[in-house]
Amino acid sequence: MDDHFDSRFPSVEALRERARRRMPGFAFDYLDNGCYSNVNLERNTADIREIQLKPYYLRDYPGASQETEVFGQTWSSPFGIAPIGLQGLMWPKACEFLAQAAHAHNVPFILSTVGTASIETISEITEGKFWFQLYHPAEDDLRDKLLGRAEAAGCEVLVILADTPTFAYRPKEIRNGLSIPPEMNVRNVFQMMTHPTWSFSQLAAGAPEFKTMKPYIPEGLSMKHLGLFMNKTFSGRLSAERIKPLRDKWKGKLIVKGIVNSEDAERALMLGVDGMIVSNHGGRQLDPGQSTIRPLAELVKEFKGKTTLMMDSGIRTGPDIAATLATGADFVFLGRTPMYGVCALGQFGGHHTLTMLKRQLQQVMEQVACEQVEDFPNHLIA
């Protein structure tokens, strides 16, 4: 496989800067920012980088393998691509590009209900090896239709969202007209005019749409009424009453994303879920909340071995992946870093970014003499 690695952009910082230059400001703000003052967004990564690893330099060391088994599937690396909404707004066909890269690199891709490619398209790209994240519909009929489509497409892992019970307060999105309902202002039009690569690529790809939701959206809605429709269609707060029928209907693996305390973890396990993703939605929902690595460390003490513990939010680099695995995560997901790659480098940006992350993680493993991913906790300096 051609990794499409571009040595001009060997770091997430370099990718982020190139993405910033290539994107209209409103699109970059949507990708780059959290909520309120970005406190939780910044805390997520800062706390991960407080973690230190212990190297062993004089022991026999046969080498490192990143292969990781999760839910009966062996993946080439212990990380995947997190669910992201509106990828096509940030870069045209970004959702498809990331799914292609994930499949080529044999790592999981999670499609969001509000992604800009359909369940069926992502299934075709990944040959059915994808996970689907469900924003819980207000009506059971729509829920059942989405579950049926995911099952028919070969999806075996359903991710249900717990960490977005309400729409977040994101000042830059409000200023840019990307609130609910959305609106396009003169400032945004000017930004598009001054970023012709993005604009022409968008023109060629067509306006971004919620492709999975398209069959259920009335035709001819204005942007304002589309926003109102989406607001009415989904009801964010998850509960035992909503998880129970999902567990009964979904025959594959069921994951809850957004667990950050032991009470919720215990309740989820009692309801029959197969795993959980410790997450705070990338710092996009609650500024005074904990970083994700803090509750992960506590949940590991109580639930390691009882369920599959995963984490997203704040993980940007290979060393960040290593630190999270050393804390006890079985698997991790990244959102912004792969998106920076696609926004920076287009079609091959996902390949570049996954190659970069694999190389970084491999270097850390070899440096500390970690042979297998599951050995990382042995290198944690408590």
C-alpha positions in Angstrom: 0.0 0.0 0.0 1.3 3.5 -0.9 1.2 5.5 2.3 1.2 8.8 0.5 3.3 10.3 3.3 4.4 13.9 2.6 7.5 14.7 4.5 6.7 18.5 4.5 4.1 17.8 7.1 5.5 15.4 9.7 3.5 16.7 12.6 -0.1 17.4 13.6 0.9 21.0 14.1 2.1 21.3 10.5 -1.1 19.7 9.2 -3.2 22.0 11.4 -1.5 25.1 10.1 -1.8 24.1 6.4 -5.4 23.2 7.0 -6.0 26.6 8.6 -4.6 28.4 5.5 -6.6 26.3 3.0 -10.0 26.5 4.7 -12.5 29.3 5.1 -12.4 30.7 8.6 -15.9 29.4 9.5 -15.0 25.9 8.4 -11.7 25.9 10.3 -13.4 27.3 13.4 -15.9 24.4 13.3 -13.1 21.9 13.2 -10.7 23.5 15.6 -12.8 24.8 18.5 -14.6 23.5 21.5 -17.3 25.3 23.5 -17.3 28.5 25.5 -13.6 29.4 26.0 -12.0 26.1 24.9 -11.0 25.3 28.5 -12.0 21.7 28.3 -10.6 21.2 24.8 -7.2 22.4 25.9 -7.3 20.5 29.2 -8.0 17.2 27.4 -4.6 17.2 25.6 -2.7 19.0 28.4 -3.6 16.3 30.9 -2.7 13.4 28.6 0.8 15.0 28.2 1.3 15.0 31.9 1.6 11.2 31.7 5.2 9.8 31.7 6.4 6.4 30.4 9.2 4.2 31.7 11.7 2.9 29.1 13.8 -0.3 29.5 17.1 -0.1 27.7 19.0 -3.3 28.7 16.3 -6.0 28.3 16.0 -8.4 25.4 13.6 -6.8 22.9 12.3 -8.6 19.8 10.4 -5.6 18.4 6.9 -4.1 18.6 3.6 -5.1 17.1 0.7 -2.6 17.0 -1.9 -5.3 16.1 -4.9 -5.1 18.5 -8.0 -7.2 18.7 -11.3 -5.5 19.5 -14.7 -7.3 19.3 -13.2 -10.3 17.5 -11.6 -8.1 14.8 -7.8 -7.7 14.5 -6.9 -4.2 13.6 -3.4 -3.1 12.4 -3.1 -0.4 15.1 -4.8 0.4 18.4 -6.6 3.5 17.2 -9.4 4.5 14.8 -11.2 7.5 13.4 -13.8 9.0 15.7 -17.3 10.0 14.5 -17.3 13.5 13.1 -20.4 15.5 12.0 -20.4 17.7 8.9 -17.0 16.5 7.5 -18.0 17.7 4.1 -18.4 21.2 5.3 -14.8 21.3 6.5 -13.4 19.7 3.3 -15.4 18.3 0.4 -15.8 14.5 0.5 -13.7 14.3 3.7 -16.0 11.6 5.1 -15.3 9.3 2.1 -11.6 10.1 2.1 -11.2 9.2 5.8 -13.2 6.0 5.3 -11.0 5.0 2.4 -7.8 5.6 4.5 -9.2 3.8 7.5 -10.0 0.7 5.4 -6.7 0.8 3.6 -4.8 1.0 6.9 -7.1 -1.6 8.6 -8.3 0.6 11.4 -12.0 1.2 12.4 -13.9 4.2 11.0 -17.0 5.4 12.9 -19.7 7.1 10.8 -21.8 9.7 12.5 -25.5 10.0 11.9 -24.8 13.6 10.9 -21.9 12.7 8.7 -21.8 13.8 5.1 -21.7 10.3 3.5 -24.5 7.7 3.8 -24.4 4.4 5.6 -24.5 2.6 2.3 -21.6 4.6 0.8 -19.3 4.0 3.8 -20.3 0.3 3.8 -19.2 0.0 0.2 -15.9 1.8 0.8 -15.0 -0.2 3.9 -16.6 -3.5 2.7 -18.8 -3.4 5.8 -16.0 -2.9 8.3 -17.2 0.3 9.8 -19.0 1.3 13.1 -22.1 3.5 13.2 -22.7 6.2 15.8 -26.4 6.9 16.4 -27.7 10.2 17.5 -30.9 9.1 19.2 -34.0 10.0 17.2 -37.0 11.4 19.0 -39.2 8.9 17.2 -38.8 5.1 17.4 -39.7 4.6 13.8 -36.7 6.6 12.6 -34.5 4.8 15.1 -35.5 1.4 13.7 -35.0 2.5 10.1 -31.5 3.6 10.9 -30.7 0.4 12.8 -32.1 -1.6 9.9 -29.9 0.2 7.3 -26.8 -0.2 9.5 -27.4 -3.9 9.9 -28.1 -4.4 6.2 -24.9 -2.6 5.4 -22.9 -5.1 7.4 -22.1 -2.9 10.4 -21.4 -5.0 13.5 -20.7 -2.2 16.0 -23.3 0.4 17.1 -22.1 3.4 19.1 -24.7 5.3 21.0 -24.1 8.8 22.2 -24.4 9.9 25.8 -22.4 13.1 26.0 -24.6 15.5 24.0 -27.8 15.8 26.0 -28.2 19.4 24.8 -26.8 21.7 22.1 -23.5 23.2 23.2 -22.8 26.9 23.4 -20.0 27.5 20.9 -19.4 31.2 20.4 -17.5 31.0 17.1 -20.1 28.8 15.5 -22.8 31.3 16.6 -20.8 34.2 15.1 -20.2 32.2 11.9 -23.9 31.3 11.5 -23.3 27.6 12.2 -25.7 27.5 15.1 -29.1 25.8 15.0 -30.8 27.0 12.8 -27.8 27.8 10.6 -27.4 30.8 8.3 -24.9 32.0 5.8 -23.7 35.6 6.2 -21.7 38.0 4.1 -18.6 37.3 6.1 -18.7 33.6 5.3 -19.2 34.3 1.6 -16.1 36.5 1.6 -14.1 33.7 3.3 -15.2 31.3 0.6 -14.2 33.7 -2.2 -10.7 34.0 -0.7 -10.2 30.3 -0.5 -10.6 29.1 -4.1 -9.2 25.6 -3.6 -11.9 24.8 -1.0 -14.6 26.6 -3.0 -13.9 24.8 -6.3 -13.6 21.5 -4.6 -16.9 22.1 -2.9 -18.5 23.1 -6.2 -17.2 19.8 -7.8 -18.4 17.7 -4.9 -21.7 19.4 -4.4 -23.1 21.1 -1.3 -22.5 19.0 1.8 -25.6 17.1 3.0 -26.6 14.9 5.8 -26.6 11.9 3.4 -27.7 9.3 5.9 -30.6 11.4 7.0 -31.5 12.6 3.4 -34.3 10.1 2.9 -36.2 11.5 5.9 -35.7 15.2 5.3 -38.5 17.0 3.4 -37.4 18.4 0.1 -37.0 22.1 -0.5 -36.1 23.1 3.1 -34.2 26.3 3.6 -31.1 26.3 5.8 -33.2 27.7 8.6 -35.9 25.1 8.3 -33.4 22.3 7.9 -31.8 23.3 11.2 -35.2 23.3 12.9 -36.0 19.9 11.4 -32.8 18.4 12.7 -33.3 20.0 16.1 -36.8 18.4 16.3 -35.7 15.0 14.9 -33.1 14.2 17.5 -33.5 14.0 21.3 -30.0 13.9 22.8 -30.3 12.7 26.4 -29.7 9.0 26.7 -31.3 6.9 29.4 -31.9 3.3 30.5 -35.3 3.4 28.8 -33.6 4.3 25.5 -30.7 1.8 25.9 -32.9 -1.2 26.7 -34.8 -1.3 23.3 -31.5 -0.6 21.5 -29.9 -3.6 23.2 -32.9 -5.8 22.3 -33.0 -4.7 18.7 -29.2 -4.5 17.9 -27.7 -8.0 17.5 -24.1 -6.7 17.1 -21.8 -5.1 19.6 -23.3 -2.1 21.5 -21.0 0.8 22.7 -21.9 3.8 24.8 -19.8 6.9 24.0 -19.5 9.6 26.6 -19.0 7.6 29.9 -17.0 9.6 32.4 -18.0 8.2 35.8 -18.4 4.9 37.5 -22.2 5.2 38.2 -22.9 5.6 34.5 -20.4 2.8 33.6 -22.1 0.4 36.1 -25.5 1.3 34.7 -24.4 0.8 31.1 -23.0 -2.6 31.9 -26.2 -3.7 33.7 -28.0 -2.8 30.5 -25.9 -5.2 28.5 -23.5 -2.9 26.6 -20.3 -4.5 25.2 -18.0 -1.5 25.7 -17.7 2.2 26.4 -15.8 5.1 25.0 -14.7 7.6 27.7 -15.4 10.9 25.9 -16.4 14.5 26.4 -17.2 15.1 22.7 -13.8 16.6 22.0 -14.2 19.3 24.6 -17.2 20.6 22.6 -19.9 20.4 25.3 -18.8 21.2 28.9 -16.0 23.7 29.6 -15.9 23.0 33.4 -15.8 19.2 32.8 -12.9 16.9 33.5 -10.4 15.9 30.8 -11.1 12.4 29.5 -7.8 10.9 30.7 -8.8 11.5 34.4 -12.0 9.5 34.5 -10.4 6.9 32.3 -7.7 6.3 35.0 -10.5 5.8 37.6 -12.7 3.6 35.4 -9.7 1.3 34.6 -9.3 0.5 38.3 -12.9 -0.7 38.5 -13.8 -2.0 35.1 -10.6 -3.1 33.3 -11.2 -6.7 32.1 -15.0 -6.4 32.7 -15.7 -4.5 29.5 -13.8 -2.9 26.5 -12.6 0.5 27.7 -11.9 3.0 24.9 -11.2 6.8 24.9 -11.4 9.8 22.6 -11.0 13.6 23.0 -7.6 15.3 23.3 -5.6 12.6 21.6 -3.6 14.3 18.8 -0.3 12.3 18.3 1.4 8.9 18.6 2.8 9.7 22.0 -0.7 10.8 23.1 -2.0 7.4 21.9 0.8 5.6 23.9 0.0 7.6 27.1 -3.7 6.8 26.8 -3.0 3.1 26.3 -0.6 3.1 29.2 -3.3 4.6 31.4 -5.4 1.5 30.6 -7.5 2.1 27.5 -7.9 -0.9 25.3 -8.3 1.3 22.2 -8.5 5.0 21.2 -10.1 7.2 18.6 -8.9 10.5 17.1 -11.1 13.1 15.4 -9.4 16.4 14.8 -6.0 15.0 13.7 -7.3 13.0 10.8 -9.5 15.9 9.7 -6.5 18.3 9.8 -4.8 15.8 7.5 -7.7 15.8 4.9 -8.2 19.5 5.1 -4.4 20.0 4.6 -3.8 17.4 1.9 -7.1 16.5 0.4 -7.8 13.0 -0.9 -4.6 11.5 0.5 -4.5 13.4 3.8 -6.1 10.5 5.7 -3.4 8.1 4.4 -0.7 10.6 5.3 -2.1 11.1 8.8 -2.6 7.5 9.7 0.9 6.7 8.4 2.3 9.5 10.6 0.5 8.3 13.7 1.6 4.7 13.1 5.2 5.8 12.8 5.1 7.9 15.9 3.5 5.2 17.9 6.0 2.6 16.7 8.9 4.8 17.7 7.5 5.2 21.2 7.0 1.4 21.5 10.5 0.7 20.4 12.0 3.4 22.6 10.4 2.1 25.8 10.7 -1.6 24.7 7.0 -2.3 24.6 6.3 -5.4 22.6 2.5 -5.5 22.5 -0.1 -2.8 22.8 -1.5 -4.5 25.9 1.9 -4.2 27.6 1.8 -0.4 27.7 0.4 -0.2 31.3 3.7 -1.8 32.4 5.5 1.3 31.3 3.3 3.8 33.1 5.0 5.9 35.7 2.2 6.3 38.3 
